[in-house]
Amino acid sequence: MNRTRIDLLPIQEAVATASPSAWRDGLVAARDADTITVALLGGTVAVLATRAAPAVGEPVAVHLVAEVVALGPAWYSARPVVS
């Protein structure tokens, strides 16, 4: 598959590819300089540090185990923010 990888380590891609059932769909609820807040369709919220810059309301897919966010065909590293 053709996809763009941004700040993604090979191990992140390997984990995300090997465990496709761990992807979760969501909508971007907020975006700051280096973080996005994603309202996952399962009812939880994920705050992620990432270089991805989706618009508020844009759909994304999140792989929390691999720490990846997919925005269209682009995969970005996305580390959970611990508050």
C-alpha positions as a printed NumPy array, in Angstrom:
array([[  0.   ,   0.   ,   0.   ],
       [  1.211,   3.511,  -0.802],
       [  1.202,   5.689,   2.268],
       [  3.226,   8.628,   3.479],
       [  5.04 ,   8.117,   6.784],
       [  5.851,  11.156,   8.928],
       [  8.04 ,  10.741,  12.036],
       [  7.091,   7.061,  12.045],
       [  9.53 ,   4.444,  13.289],
       [  9.668,   1.104,  11.439],
       [  8.497,  -0.703,  14.589],
       [  5.4  ,   1.527,  14.768],
       [  4.484,   0.644,  11.202],
       [  5.137,  -3.056,  11.866],
       [  2.899,  -3.082,  14.961],
       [  0.114,  -1.126,  13.239],
       [  0.22 ,  -3.403,  10.205],
       [  0.36 ,  -6.59 ,  12.285],
       [ -2.638,  -5.671,  14.447],
       [ -5.273,  -4.1  ,  12.183],
       [ -8.082,  -4.726,  14.68 ],
       [ -6.523,  -2.188,  17.082],
       [ -7.311,   0.78 ,  14.801],
       [-10.037,   3.067,  16.17 ],
       [-11.951,   5.643,  14.157],
       [-12.625,   9.079,  15.522],
       [-13.198,  12.75 ,  14.833],
       [-10.784,  15.523,  15.701],
       [-12.361,  17.504,  18.532],
       [ -9.549,  20.043,  19.029],
       [ -6.149,  20.926,  17.638],
       [ -3.35 ,  22.873,  19.278],
       [  0.203,  23.563,  18.115],
       [  1.554,  20.06 ,  18.758],
       [ -1.462,  18.059,  19.906],
       [ -4.803,  16.839,  18.678],
       [ -7.757,  15.679,  20.717],
       [ -9.664,  12.857,  19.078],
       [-13.168,  11.794,  20.101],
       [-13.041,   8.082,  19.338],
       [-16.258,   6.513,  18.081],
       [-16.178,   4.042,  21.002],
       [-16.844,   6.916,  23.403],
       [-13.36 ,   7.68 ,  24.709],
       [-11.088,  10.637,  24.057],
       [ -7.404,  10.507,  23.105],
       [ -5.035,  13.467,  23.363],
       [ -2.042,  12.891,  21.116],
       [  1.227,  14.724,  20.553],
       [  1.755,  14.645,  16.796],
       [  2.815,  16.627,  13.755],
       [ -0.481,  15.752,  12.069],
       [ -2.567,  18.857,  11.442],
       [ -6.128,  17.762,  10.704],
       [ -8.995,  20.227,  10.866],
       [-11.441,  20.072,  13.744],
       [-14.204,  17.658,  12.731],
       [-11.975,  15.718,  10.342],
       [-12.099,  11.92 ,  10.581],
       [ -8.905,  10.097,  11.569],
       [ -7.915,   6.578,  12.557],
       [ -5.862,   6.022,  15.7  ],
       [ -3.744,   2.993,  16.62 ],
       [ -3.038,   3.546,  20.32 ],
       [ -0.749,   0.51 ,  20.686],
       [  1.524,   1.539,  17.805],
       [  1.095,   5.25 ,  18.612],
       [  0.029,   6.139,  15.082],
       [ -2.634,   8.441,  13.696],
       [ -3.771,   8.059,  10.087],
       [ -4.97 ,  11.11 ,   8.244],
       [ -6.053,   9.937,   4.82 ],
       [ -3.124,   8.001,   3.321],
       [ -0.569,   9.614,   5.686],
       [  0.55 ,   7.928,   8.912],
       [  2.004,  10.114,  11.676],
       [  3.652,   9.244,  14.942],
       [  1.196,  10.134,  17.725],
       [  2.264,   9.787,  21.342],
       [ -0.467,   9.855,  24.012],
       [ -0.28 ,  12.931,  26.24 ],
       [ -0.346,  12.037,  29.914],
       [ -1.969,  14.694,  32.036]])
